Amino acid sequence: MLVGVPKEIKNHEYRVGLTPSSVVELVAHGHRVMVETDAGAGIDFSDGEYRDAGAEIVGSAAEVFAAADMIVKVKEPQPVECAMLRDGQILYTYLHLAPDPQQTKLLVESGATCIAYETVTDNNGGLPLLAPMSEVAGRMSVQAGAYHLEKAQGGRGVLLGGVPGVAPAKVLVIGGGVVGDNAAAIAVGMGADVTILDRSIARLRELDAKYEGRAHCVYSTMAAIEDCALDSDLVIGAVLIPGAAAPKLLSRDIISRMKKGAVVVDVAIDQGGCFETSRATTHQQPTYVVDDVVHYCVANMPGGVARTATMALNNATLPYALALANDPINALLGDKHLLNGLNVHKGHVTYKAVADALGYAYVPAGEALKV
C-alpha cells in the first residue's frame, strides 16, 4: 500500500502523522510511504531523515492525496483537504465529527473510509489512540492555566502553588479520566489546592488512593460543579463522551459569578467544549475573556509541544497503521476495537454518536464494510 503523509495546515500545528522511525516500520513491511516536503520540519524531522527512512518526498499535499491509498494525519482534515479525498481512500486521523457538521458532510460526500483515532477502543474500555494526547493536554492545561493566572495575562495574579504564608490557588478539575488525572497530577505537583469531580465512585476511589489526600475527590453533581467553580481560581474541563459532543457543565450564569480574573481551560473543545461560553481558539490567539473570566480553548493543545506529542501519538497509532496498510478491510472486521474507529465509510456514517448528533442515518460499521 502507498501511505501518504501531508503537512498539517491547522494554525500552529507542527505535529506530523508519521515519524521517520514509523516510516521505517512501514517500509520494512513492504509498503511505500510518500511524505509532503517539510511535513516534519517544525519539529526537526527533516526531509533527509524521511528519505533515509525510505520515504519519497513530494512537493505538495495535492500530490500526496492524489497518489496515496491511505492518508495518515494528526488533525481533522480542513475543507481544502476534504476536497482532495476520493472514493475508496482511507483517512486515518483525529476527526471529532459530532460537533463539526461541515467536516462530516464533506467526508460523507468524499466516499472515503474515515477512521478516527479518538473512537478506537481497547479491552479495558479505554481509548488508546486518544490517551497519549489526553495525557499531553491534561498536563498542558495546568501549565496554560498557571500562565494565564498571571496578572499580565489577564488573570487574578495568583501563583498556583502559593508561597509560605500565602495559600495556593484553588484548581477544579471536572472529570477524572486520562485528561483529568494528568491535569491533577501536575496541579498537585505544583502545590495547588486541587479538587477532582467525577460521576464514578469507583474512579474517585482510585484517584483518592493515588493522591493520598493531596487532592479532594468529590462526586460530581450540578450543585458541586457550581460550588467548586465559584470557589476556584482555575477550572479545567476534562470531560469526554467518546465520539459525542461534550456536555455543557459550566453555564454562562456560573461563569458570570466566578472570581474576576479566574481562568477556565476547556480541554473538551475538540468535542464542542464543556463550558457554555467556550469557543475554539488557536495557539496564535489562545484566550478571550467573558465576564472577566479568561477562557483558554485551544483546539489542538498538544500541537504546542508538537515533538513530544508526535512521538507519543505514533507509539499508539503505528500498530493500527500497519494493520490497515496490510489488509484494511480484514483489519477492521477482525478487530472490534479498530472497527469502533470507523466513523464514515463510502457515504455512510458508521458511528452512532455522530449520526445521532448530526441527524444522519446510522449504518453499523460492520454492515457498511460488507456492502
C-alpha positions as YAML, in Angstrom:
chain: A
units: angstrom
residues:
- id: 1
  name: MET
  ca: [0.00, 0.00, 0.00]
- id: 2
  name: LEU
  ca: [1.07, 3.60, -0.63]
- id: 3
  name: VAL
  ca: [0.74, 5.57, 2.61]
- id: 4
  name: GLY
  ca: [0.66, 9.36, 2.34]
- id: 5
  name: VAL
  ca: [1.63, 11.95, 4.96]
- id: 6
  name: PRO
  ca: [0.66, 15.55, 4.19]
- id: 7
  name: LYS
  ca: [1.90, 18.53, 6.15]
- id: 8
  name: GLU
  ca: [-0.60, 19.70, 8.78]
- id: 9
  name: ILE
  ca: [-2.18, 23.06, 7.95]
- id: 10
  name: LYS
  ca: [-4.15, 23.92, 11.09]
- id: 11
  name: ASN
  ca: [-2.95, 27.04, 12.91]
- id: 12
  name: HIS
  ca: [0.38, 26.41, 14.67]
- id: 13
  name: GLU
  ca: [0.07, 22.65, 14.14]
- id: 14
  name: TYR
  ca: [3.55, 21.17, 13.86]
- id: 15
  name: ARG
  ca: [2.77, 17.53, 14.61]
- id: 16
  name: VAL
  ca: [3.09, 15.03, 11.78]
- id: 17
  name: GLY
  ca: [1.23, 11.80, 11.03]
- id: 18
  name: LEU
  ca: [4.31, 9.57, 10.84]
- id: 19
  name: THR
  ca: [7.77, 9.98, 12.31]
- id: 20
  name: PRO
  ca: [10.81, 8.75, 10.35]
- id: 21
  name: SER
  ca: [11.00, 5.69, 12.62]
- id: 22
  name: SER
  ca: [7.37, 4.85, 11.79]
- id: 23
  name: VAL
  ca: [8.21, 5.13, 8.11]
- id: 24
  name: VAL
  ca: [11.00, 2.59, 8.62]
- id: 25
  name: GLU
  ca: [8.44, 0.15, 10.08]
- id: 26
  name: LEU
  ca: [6.00, 0.56, 7.20]
- id: 27
  name: VAL
  ca: [8.71, 0.21, 4.56]
- id: 28
  name: ALA
  ca: [10.08, -2.88, 6.32]
- id: 29
  name: HIS
  ca: [6.62, -4.43, 5.96]
- id: 30
  name: GLY
  ca: [6.65, -3.87, 2.21]
- id: 31
  name: HIS
  ca: [4.73, -0.60, 1.98]
- id: 32
  name: ARG
  ca: [5.58, 2.67, 0.24]
- id: 33
  name: VAL
  ca: [5.42, 5.99, 2.05]
- id: 34
  name: MET
  ca: [5.03, 9.41, 0.44]
- id: 35
  name: VAL
  ca: [5.66, 12.49, 2.59]
- id: 36
  name: GLU
  ca: [5.00, 16.12, 1.70]
- id: 37
  name: THR
  ca: [8.14, 18.24, 1.86]
- id: 38
  name: ASP
  ca: [8.75, 19.85, 5.26]
- id: 39
  name: ALA
  ca: [5.92, 17.86, 6.84]
- id: 40
  name: GLY
  ca: [8.06, 17.29, 9.93]
- id: 41
  name: ALA
  ca: [10.31, 20.32, 9.69]
- id: 42
  name: GLY
  ca: [8.54, 22.15, 12.50]
- id: 43
  name: ILE
  ca: [9.68, 19.51, 14.99]
- id: 44
  name: ASP
  ca: [13.12, 18.90, 13.49]
- id: 45
  name: PHE
  ca: [12.28, 15.85, 11.35]
- id: 46
  name: SER
  ca: [13.96, 16.78, 8.08]
- id: 47
  name: ASP
  ca: [13.15, 15.61, 4.57]
- id: 48
  name: GLY
  ca: [16.55, 13.92, 4.62]
- id: 49
  name: GLU
  ca: [15.57, 11.81, 7.63]
- id: 50
  name: TYR
  ca: [12.39, 10.73, 5.85]
- id: 51
  name: ARG
  ca: [14.35, 9.84, 2.72]
- id: 52
  name: ASP
  ca: [16.83, 7.84, 4.80]
- id: 53
  name: ALA
  ca: [13.87, 6.03, 6.35]
- id: 54
  name: GLY
  ca: [12.69, 5.03, 2.87]
- id: 55
  name: ALA
  ca: [10.03, 7.65, 2.11]
- id: 56
  name: GLU
  ca: [9.51, 9.50, -1.15]
- id: 57
  name: ILE
  ca: [9.34, 13.29, -0.71]
- id: 58
  name: VAL
  ca: [6.91, 15.26, -2.87]
- id: 59
  name: GLY
  ca: [6.31, 18.96, -3.20]
- id: 60
  name: SER
  ca: [2.64, 19.36, -2.31]
- id: 61
  name: ALA
  ca: [-0.28, 17.95, -0.39]
- id: 62
  name: ALA
  ca: [-2.15, 17.57, -3.65]
- id: 63
  name: GLU
  ca: [0.43, 15.04, -4.85]
- id: 64
  name: VAL
  ca: [0.09, 13.09, -1.61]
- id: 65
  name: PHE
  ca: [-3.71, 12.99, -1.71]
- id: 66
  name: ALA
  ca: [-3.77, 12.13, -5.42]
- id: 67
  name: ALA
  ca: [-1.47, 9.13, -5.10]
- id: 68
  name: ALA
  ca: [-1.88, 7.63, -1.63]
- id: 69
  name: ASP
  ca: [-4.14, 4.71, -0.79]
- id: 70
  name: MET
  ca: [-4.17, 5.77, 2.87]
- id: 71
  name: ILE
  ca: [-3.69, 9.26, 4.31]
- id: 72
  name: VAL
  ca: [-2.21, 9.40, 7.81]
- id: 73
  name: LYS
  ca: [-2.64, 12.73, 9.58]
- id: 74
  name: VAL
  ca: [-2.93, 14.17, 13.06]
- id: 75
  name: LYS
  ca: [-5.69, 16.77, 12.97]
- id: 76
  name: GLU
  ca: [-9.06, 16.63, 11.26]
- id: 77
  name: PRO
  ca: [-8.89, 17.45, 7.55]
- id: 78
  name: GLN
  ca: [-9.58, 21.06, 6.71]
- id: 79
  name: PRO
  ca: [-12.10, 21.76, 3.90]
- id: 80
  name: VAL
  ca: [-9.35, 22.06, 1.28]
- id: 81
  name: GLU
  ca: [-8.05, 18.63, 2.33]
- id: 82
  name: CYS
  ca: [-11.52, 17.06, 2.40]
- id: 83
  name: ALA
  ca: [-11.93, 18.19, -1.20]
- id: 84
  name: MET
  ca: [-8.87, 16.12, -2.17]
- id: 85
  name: LEU
  ca: [-10.13, 12.88, -0.63]
- id: 86
  name: ARG
  ca: [-11.58, 10.33, -3.02]
- id: 87
  name: ASP
  ca: [-13.84, 7.31, -3.07]
- id: 88
  name: GLY
  ca: [-12.17, 4.26, -1.55]
- id: 89
  name: GLN
  ca: [-9.27, 6.17, 0.00]
- id: 90
  name: ILE
  ca: [-8.54, 5.60, 3.70]
- id: 91
  name: LEU
  ca: [-8.19, 8.55, 6.07]
- id: 92
  name: TYR
  ca: [-6.62, 7.74, 9.45]
- id: 93
  name: THR
  ca: [-6.52, 10.69, 11.87]
- id: 94
  name: TYR
  ca: [-8.38, 12.53, 14.62]
- id: 95
  name: LEU
  ca: [-11.81, 13.59, 13.37]
- id: 96
  name: HIS
  ca: [-14.04, 14.79, 16.26]
- id: 97
  name: LEU
  ca: [-17.08, 14.79, 14.00]
- id: 98
  name: ALA
  ca: [-20.01, 15.21, 16.40]
- id: 99
  name: PRO
  ca: [-19.63, 18.98, 16.82]
- id: 100
  name: ASP
  ca: [-18.49, 19.51, 13.21]
- id: 101
  name: PRO
  ca: [-21.31, 19.19, 10.66]
- id: 102
  name: GLN
  ca: [-19.29, 20.74, 7.82]
- id: 103
  name: GLN
  ca: [-16.44, 18.25, 8.08]
- id: 104
  name: THR
  ca: [-18.87, 15.35, 8.41]
- id: 105
  name: LYS
  ca: [-20.76, 16.42, 5.30]
- id: 106
  name: LEU
  ca: [-17.54, 16.73, 3.30]
- id: 107
  name: LEU
  ca: [-16.27, 13.33, 4.42]
- id: 108
  name: VAL
  ca: [-19.60, 11.68, 3.62]
- id: 109
  name: GLU
  ca: [-19.53, 13.25, 0.15]
- id: 110
  name: SER
  ca: [-15.93, 12.13, -0.45]
- id: 111
  name: GLY
  ca: [-16.73, 8.42, -0.34]
- id: 112
  name: ALA
  ca: [-13.59, 7.84, 1.71]
- id: 113
  name: THR
  ca: [-13.15, 5.39, 4.58]
- id: 114
  name: CYS
  ca: [-12.51, 7.61, 7.61]
- id: 115
  name: ILE
  ca: [-11.09, 6.15, 10.81]
- id: 116
  name: ALA
  ca: [-11.00, 8.37, 13.88]
- id: 117
  name: TYR
  ca: [-8.20, 7.90, 16.40]
- id: 118
  name: GLU
  ca: [-10.46, 9.13, 19.19]
- id: 119
  name: THR
  ca: [-13.05, 6.34, 18.93]
- id: 120
  name: VAL
  ca: [-10.74, 3.31, 18.65]
- id: 121
  name: THR
  ca: [-11.17, 1.30, 21.85]
- id: 122
  name: ASP
  ca: [-9.31, -1.37, 23.82]
- id: 123
  name: ASN
  ca: [-10.12, -4.36, 26.02]
- id: 124
  name: ASN
  ca: [-10.09, -2.21, 29.15]
- id: 125
  name: GLY
  ca: [-12.74, 0.19, 27.88]
- id: 126
  name: GLY
  ca: [-10.10, 2.82, 27.15]
- id: 127
  name: LEU
  ca: [-9.32, 4.93, 24.10]
- id: 128
  name: PRO
  ca: [-5.71, 4.00, 23.32]
- id: 129
  name: LEU
  ca: [-5.17, 6.43, 20.45]
- id: 130
  name: LEU
  ca: [-6.72, 9.35, 22.33]
- id: 131
  name: ALA
  ca: [-4.92, 8.59, 25.60]
- id: 132
  name: PRO
  ca: [-1.45, 9.91, 24.62]
- id: 133
  name: MET
  ca: [-2.86, 13.27, 23.55]
- id: 134
  name: SER
  ca: [-5.14, 13.33, 26.58]
- id: 135
  name: GLU
  ca: [-2.08, 12.85, 28.76]
- id: 136
  name: VAL
  ca: [-0.32, 15.72, 26.99]
- id: 137
  name: ALA
  ca: [-3.35, 18.01, 27.01]
- id: 138
  name: GLY
  ca: [-4.08, 17.30, 30.66]
- id: 139
  name: ARG
  ca: [-0.56, 18.24, 31.67]
- id: 140
  name: MET
  ca: [-0.52, 21.27, 29.39]
- id: 141
  name: SER
  ca: [-3.85, 22.52, 30.73]
- id: 142
  name: VAL
  ca: [-2.33, 23.30, 34.10]
- id: 143
  name: GLN
  ca: [0.74, 24.94, 32.54]
- id: 144
  name: ALA
  ca: [-1.54, 27.11, 30.42]
- id: 145
  name: GLY
  ca: [-3.82, 27.87, 33.34]
- id: 146
  name: ALA
  ca: [-0.94, 28.82, 35.62]
- id: 147
  name: TYR
  ca: [0.50, 31.15, 32.97]
- id: 148
  name: HIS
  ca: [-2.80, 32.88, 32.29]
- id: 149
  name: LEU
  ca: [-3.45, 33.36, 36.01]
- id: 150
  name: GLU
  ca: [-0.57, 35.84, 35.88]
- id: 151
  name: LYS
  ca: [-1.83, 39.42, 36.06]
- id: 152
  name: ALA
  ca: [-0.04, 40.43, 32.87]
- id: 153
  name: GLN
  ca: [-2.00, 37.72, 31.02]
- id: 154
  name: GLY
  ca: [-5.34, 38.93, 32.35]
- id: 155
  name: GLY
  ca: [-5.57, 36.58, 35.32]
- id: 156
  name: ARG
  ca: [-6.03, 37.11, 39.04]
- id: 157
  name: GLY
  ca: [-2.32, 37.42, 39.71]
- id: 158
  name: VAL
  ca: [-2.26, 34.18, 41.70]
- id: 159
  name: LEU
  ca: [0.72, 31.82, 41.93]
- id: 160
  name: LEU
  ca: [-0.57, 28.27, 41.52]
- id: 161
  name: GLY
  ca: [1.43, 26.81, 44.39]
- id: 162
  name: GLY
  ca: [1.37, 29.85, 46.64]
- id: 163
  name: VAL
  ca: [4.32, 30.54, 48.94]
- id: 164
  name: PRO
  ca: [4.85, 30.02, 52.68]
- id: 165
  name: GLY
  ca: [2.31, 32.25, 54.40]
- id: 166
  name: VAL
  ca: [0.07, 32.59, 51.32]
- id: 167
  name: ALA
  ca: [-2.49, 29.96, 50.30]
- id: 168
  name: PRO
  ca: [-2.11, 28.25, 46.91]
- id: 169
  name: ALA
  ca: [-4.54, 28.66, 44.07]
- id: 170
  name: LYS
  ca: [-7.67, 26.52, 44.06]
- id: 171
  name: VAL
  ca: [-7.85, 24.28, 41.00]
- id: 172
  name: LEU
  ca: [-11.00, 22.42, 39.96]
- id: 173
  name: VAL
  ca: [-10.70, 19.50, 37.54]
- id: 174
  name: ILE
  ca: [-14.05, 18.40, 36.10]
- id: 175
  name: GLY
  ca: [-13.64, 14.79, 35.00]
- id: 176
  name: GLY
  ca: [-11.36, 12.13, 36.42]
- id: 177
  name: GLY
  ca: [-10.35, 10.35, 33.22]
- id: 178
  name: VAL
  ca: [-6.99, 10.48, 31.48]
- id: 179
  name: VAL
  ca: [-7.08, 14.26, 30.95]
- id: 180
  name: GLY
  ca: [-8.29, 14.97, 34.46]
- id: 181
  name: ASP
  ca: [-5.84, 12.63, 36.13]
- id: 182
  name: ASN
  ca: [-2.90, 14.14, 34.28]
- id: 183
  name: ALA
  ca: [-4.10, 17.67, 35.00]
- id: 184
  name: ALA
  ca: [-4.47, 16.83, 38.68]
- id: 185
  name: ALA
  ca: [-1.00, 15.27, 38.79]
- id: 186
  name: ILE
  ca: [0.62, 18.47, 37.53]
- id: 187
  name: ALA
  ca: [-1.53, 20.76, 39.70]
- id: 188
  name: VAL
  ca: [-0.80, 18.69, 42.79]
- id: 189
  name: GLY
  ca: [2.89, 18.64, 41.88]
- id: 190
  name: MET
  ca: [2.88, 22.44, 41.64]
- id: 191
  name: GLY
  ca: [1.40, 22.69, 45.12]
- id: 192
  name: ALA
  ca: [-2.14, 23.81, 44.22]
- id: 193
  name: ASP
  ca: [-5.27, 23.07, 46.24]
- id: 194
  name: VAL
  ca: [-6.88, 20.56, 43.87]
- id: 195
  name: THR
  ca: [-10.43, 19.20, 43.65]
- id: 196
  name: ILE
  ca: [-11.39, 16.48, 41.16]
- id: 197
  name: LEU
  ca: [-15.04, 15.92, 40.26]
- id: 198
  name: ASP
  ca: [-16.27, 12.70, 38.66]
- id: 199
  name: ARG
  ca: [-19.51, 10.72, 38.49]
- id: 200
  name: SER
  ca: [-17.88, 7.33, 39.02]
- id: 201
  name: ILE
  ca: [-17.45, 6.36, 42.66]
- id: 202
  name: ALA
  ca: [-15.03, 3.62, 41.62]
- id: 203
  name: ARG
  ca: [-12.89, 6.15, 39.75]
- id: 204
  name: LEU
  ca: [-12.98, 8.56, 42.69]
- id: 205
  name: ARG
  ca: [-11.74, 5.74, 44.95]
- id: 206
  name: GLU
  ca: [-8.83, 5.10, 42.57]
- id: 207
  name: LEU
  ca: [-7.91, 8.78, 42.45]
- id: 208
  name: ASP
  ca: [-8.26, 9.18, 46.20]
- id: 209
  name: ALA
  ca: [-5.88, 6.27, 46.76]
- id: 210
  name: LYS
  ca: [-3.45, 7.64, 44.19]
- id: 211
  name: TYR
  ca: [-3.27, 11.17, 45.57]
- id: 212
  name: GLU
  ca: [-3.41, 10.15, 49.24]
- id: 213
  name: GLY
  ca: [-5.26, 13.24, 50.37]
- id: 214
  name: ARG
  ca: [-3.32, 15.68, 48.17]
- id: 215
  name: ALA
  ca: [-6.44, 16.13, 46.01]
- id: 216
  name: HIS
  ca: [-10.07, 16.29, 47.09]
- id: 217
  name: CYS
  ca: [-12.07, 13.67, 45.19]
- id: 218
  name: VAL
  ca: [-15.73, 14.70, 45.10]
- id: 219
  name: TYR
  ca: [-18.80, 13.18, 43.46]
- id: 220
  name: SER
  ca: [-19.91, 15.38, 40.57]
- id: 221
  name: THR
  ca: [-23.38, 16.94, 40.77]
- id: 222
  name: MET
  ca: [-24.69, 20.19, 39.34]
- id: 223
  name: ALA
  ca: [-24.51, 21.72, 42.80]
- id: 224
  name: ALA
  ca: [-20.94, 20.50, 43.36]
- id: 225
  name: ILE
  ca: [-19.81, 21.87, 40.00]
- id: 226
  name: GLU
  ca: [-21.31, 25.27, 40.77]
- id: 227
  name: ASP
  ca: [-19.98, 25.50, 44.33]
- id: 228
  name: CYS
  ca: [-16.47, 24.39, 43.38]
- id: 229
  name: ALA
  ca: [-16.28, 26.56, 40.26]
- id: 230
  name: LEU
  ca: [-17.26, 29.70, 42.17]
- id: 231
  name: ASP
  ca: [-14.53, 28.97, 44.72]
- id: 232
  name: SER
  ca: [-11.81, 28.21, 42.15]
- id: 233
  name: ASP
  ca: [-9.05, 30.24, 40.54]
- id: 234
  name: LEU
  ca: [-8.55, 27.73, 37.72]
- id: 235
  name: VAL
  ca: [-11.10, 25.30, 36.25]
- id: 236
  name: ILE
  ca: [-10.03, 22.50, 33.89]
- id: 237
  name: GLY
  ca: [-12.80, 21.00, 31.74]
- id: 238
  name: ALA
  ca: [-11.76, 17.37, 31.22]
- id: 239
  name: VAL
  ca: [-14.96, 15.53, 30.36]
- id: 240
  name: LEU
  ca: [-15.40, 13.13, 27.45]
- id: 241
  name: ILE
  ca: [-18.24, 11.15, 25.94]
- id: 242
  name: PRO
  ca: [-16.47, 9.10, 23.24]
- id: 243
  name: GLY
  ca: [-17.33, 10.37, 19.79]
- id: 244
  name: ALA
  ca: [-20.15, 12.60, 21.05]
- id: 245
  name: ALA
  ca: [-20.44, 16.31, 21.75]
- id: 246
  name: ALA
  ca: [-19.28, 17.31, 25.22]
- id: 247
  name: PRO
  ca: [-21.96, 18.19, 27.79]
- id: 248
  name: LYS
  ca: [-22.13, 21.84, 28.89]
- id: 249
  name: LEU
  ca: [-21.22, 21.69, 32.57]
- id: 250
  name: LEU
  ca: [-20.49, 25.35, 33.32]
- id: 251
  name: SER
  ca: [-23.33, 27.66, 32.36]
- id: 252
  name: ARG
  ca: [-22.96, 31.28, 31.34]
- id: 253
  name: ASP
  ca: [-24.56, 32.19, 34.67]
- id: 254
  name: ILE
  ca: [-21.92, 30.30, 36.67]
- id: 255
  name: ILE
  ca: [-19.12, 31.82, 34.59]
- id: 256
  name: SER
  ca: [-20.52, 35.30, 35.26]
- id: 257
  name: ARG
  ca: [-20.32, 34.71, 39.02]
- id: 258
  name: MET
  ca: [-16.79, 33.29, 39.11]
- id: 259
  name: LYS
  ca: [-13.87, 35.25, 40.56]
- id: 260
  name: LYS
  ca: [-12.66, 38.15, 38.45]
- id: 261
  name: GLY
  ca: [-9.54, 37.02, 36.61]
- id: 262
  name: ALA
  ca: [-10.23, 33.31, 37.12]
- id: 263
  name: VAL
  ca: [-9.13, 31.05, 34.27]
- id: 264
  name: VAL
  ca: [-11.04, 28.23, 32.58]
- id: 265
  name: VAL
  ca: [-9.27, 25.75, 30.30]
- id: 266
  name: ASP
  ca: [-11.62, 23.69, 28.11]
- id: 267
  name: VAL
  ca: [-9.76, 20.55, 27.04]
- id: 268
  name: ALA
  ca: [-13.05, 19.21, 25.63]
- id: 269
  name: ILE
  ca: [-13.17, 21.94, 22.99]
- id: 270
  name: ASP
  ca: [-12.42, 19.41, 20.21]
- id: 271
  name: GLN
  ca: [-15.80, 17.88, 21.05]
- id: 272
  name: GLY
  ca: [-17.59, 21.23, 21.19]
- id: 273
  name: GLY
  ca: [-16.47, 22.29, 24.66]
- id: 274
  name: CYS
  ca: [-17.90, 21.66, 28.12]
- id: 275
  name: PHE
  ca: [-18.46, 25.30, 29.12]
- id: 276
  name: GLU
  ca: [-21.40, 27.24, 27.69]
- id: 277
  name: THR
  ca: [-19.11, 30.19, 26.92]
- id: 278
  name: SER
  ca: [-16.46, 28.14, 25.12]
- id: 279
  name: ARG
  ca: [-15.43, 28.67, 21.51]
- id: 280
  name: ALA
  ca: [-12.38, 27.24, 19.81]
- id: 281
  name: THR
  ca: [-9.20, 29.30, 19.85]
- id: 282
  name: THR
  ca: [-5.72, 28.84, 18.40]
- id: 283
  name: HIS
  ca: [-2.16, 28.84, 19.69]
- id: 284
  name: GLN
  ca: [-1.77, 32.20, 17.95]
- id: 285
  name: GLN
  ca: [-4.68, 33.73, 19.87]
- id: 286
  name: PRO
  ca: [-5.31, 31.26, 22.69]
- id: 287
  name: THR
  ca: [-7.57, 33.23, 25.03]
- id: 288
  name: TYR
  ca: [-10.54, 35.55, 25.23]
- id: 289
  name: VAL
  ca: [-12.46, 37.00, 28.17]
- id: 290
  name: VAL
  ca: [-16.12, 36.54, 29.08]
- id: 291
  name: ASP
  ca: [-17.47, 38.23, 32.22]
- id: 292
  name: ASP
  ca: [-13.91, 38.88, 33.45]
- id: 293
  name: VAL
  ca: [-13.05, 35.16, 33.21]
- id: 294
  name: VAL
  ca: [-10.13, 34.20, 30.97]
- id: 295
  name: HIS
  ca: [-11.01, 31.36, 28.58]
- id: 296
  name: TYR
  ca: [-8.29, 29.13, 27.09]
- id: 297
  name: CYS
  ca: [-9.91, 26.91, 24.46]
- id: 298
  name: VAL
  ca: [-7.15, 25.90, 22.04]
- id: 299
  name: ALA
  ca: [-8.49, 23.09, 19.89]
- id: 300
  name: ASN
  ca: [-5.11, 21.45, 19.27]
- id: 301
  name: MET
  ca: [-3.38, 21.90, 22.59]
- id: 302
  name: PRO
  ca: [-0.81, 19.10, 22.13]
- id: 303
  name: GLY
  ca: [0.39, 20.89, 19.00]
- id: 304
  name: GLY
  ca: [2.12, 23.29, 21.37]
- id: 305
  name: VAL
  ca: [4.55, 20.53, 22.37]
- id: 306
  name: ALA
  ca: [4.50, 19.00, 18.93]
- id: 307
  name: ARG
  ca: [7.65, 16.87, 19.05]
- id: 308
  name: THR
  ca: [6.73, 15.14, 22.30]
- id: 309
  name: ALA
  ca: [3.14, 14.77, 21.16]
- id: 310
  name: THR
  ca: [4.04, 13.35, 17.74]
- id: 311
  name: MET
  ca: [6.27, 10.67, 19.20]
- id: 312
  name: ALA
  ca: [3.71, 9.74, 21.85]
- id: 313
  name: LEU
  ca: [0.96, 9.56, 19.24]
- id: 314
  name: ASN
  ca: [2.98, 7.41, 16.84]
- id: 315
  name: ASN
  ca: [3.72, 4.95, 19.62]
- id: 316
  name: ALA
  ca: [-0.02, 4.32, 19.80]
- id: 317
  name: THR
  ca: [-1.14, 4.68, 16.18]
- id: 318
  name: LEU
  ca: [1.60, 2.78, 14.35]
- id: 319
  name: PRO
  ca: [0.41, -0.81, 15.05]
- id: 320
  name: TYR
  ca: [-3.03, 0.03, 13.63]
- id: 321
  name: ALA
  ca: [-1.49, 1.86, 10.66]
- id: 322
  name: LEU
  ca: [0.47, -1.29, 9.85]
- id: 323
  name: ALA
  ca: [-2.62, -3.47, 10.14]
- id: 324
  name: LEU
  ca: [-4.62, -1.14, 7.88]
- id: 325
  name: ALA
  ca: [-1.83, -0.99, 5.32]
- id: 326
  name: ASN
  ca: [-1.52, -4.78, 5.26]
- id: 327
  name: ASP
  ca: [-5.24, -5.51, 4.74]
- id: 328
  name: PRO
  ca: [-7.65, -2.69, 5.62]
- id: 329
  name: ILE
  ca: [-10.99, -4.47, 5.41]
- id: 330
  name: ASN
  ca: [-9.88, -7.58, 7.30]
- id: 331
  name: ALA
  ca: [-8.05, -5.40, 9.84]
- id: 332
  name: LEU
  ca: [-11.30, -3.60, 10.59]
- id: 333
  name: LEU
  ca: [-13.57, -6.64, 10.52]
- id: 334
  name: GLY
  ca: [-11.08, -8.69, 12.53]
- id: 335
  name: ASP
  ca: [-10.63, -6.19, 15.34]
- id: 336
  name: LYS
  ca: [-13.76, -4.84, 17.02]
- id: 337
  name: HIS
  ca: [-11.75, -2.11, 18.70]
- id: 338
  name: LEU
  ca: [-10.31, -0.78, 15.45]
- id: 339
  name: LEU
  ca: [-13.77, -1.14, 13.90]
- id: 340
  name: ASN
  ca: [-15.06, 1.26, 16.56]
- id: 341
  name: GLY
  ca: [-12.77, 3.84, 14.98]
- id: 342
  name: LEU
  ca: [-14.65, 3.74, 11.67]
- id: 343
  name: ASN
  ca: [-16.81, 6.88, 11.56]
- id: 344
  name: VAL
  ca: [-17.56, 7.28, 7.84]
- id: 345
  name: HIS
  ca: [-17.42, 4.72, 5.01]
- id: 346
  name: LYS
  ca: [-18.49, 5.20, 1.39]
- id: 347
  name: GLY
  ca: [-21.05, 7.89, 2.20]
- id: 348
  name: HIS
  ca: [-22.40, 6.27, 5.37]
- id: 349
  name: VAL
  ca: [-22.00, 7.49, 8.95]
- id: 350
  name: THR
  ca: [-20.91, 4.41, 10.87]
- id: 351
  name: TYR
  ca: [-20.50, 5.80, 14.40]
- id: 352
  name: LYS
  ca: [-23.79, 6.11, 16.27]
- id: 353
  name: ALA
  ca: [-22.94, 9.13, 18.43]
- id: 354
  name: VAL
  ca: [-22.02, 11.11, 15.33]
- id: 355
  name: ALA
  ca: [-25.15, 10.03, 13.44]
- id: 356
  name: ASP
  ca: [-27.35, 10.91, 16.41]
- id: 357
  name: ALA
  ca: [-25.66, 14.29, 16.96]
- id: 358
  name: LEU
  ca: [-25.87, 15.39, 13.34]
- id: 359
  name: GLY
  ca: [-29.06, 13.71, 12.12]
- id: 360
  name: TYR
  ca: [-27.58, 11.12, 9.78]
- id: 361
  name: ALA
  ca: [-28.92, 7.63, 9.25]
- id: 362
  name: TYR
  ca: [-26.71, 5.27, 11.25]
- id: 363
  name: VAL
  ca: [-25.22, 2.26, 9.46]
- id: 364
  name: PRO
  ca: [-23.25, -0.07, 11.76]
- id: 365
  name: ALA
  ca: [-19.62, -0.20, 10.73]
- id: 366
  name: GLY
  ca: [-19.56, -3.94, 10.16]
- id: 367
  name: GLU
  ca: [-22.59, -3.76, 7.88]
- id: 368
  name: ALA
  ca: [-21.19, -0.83, 5.90]
- id: 369
  name: LEU
  ca: [-17.96, -2.66, 5.19]
- id: 370
  name: LYS
  ca: [-19.78, -5.70, 3.84]
- id: 371
  name: VAL
  ca: [-21.91, -3.76, 1.35]
...
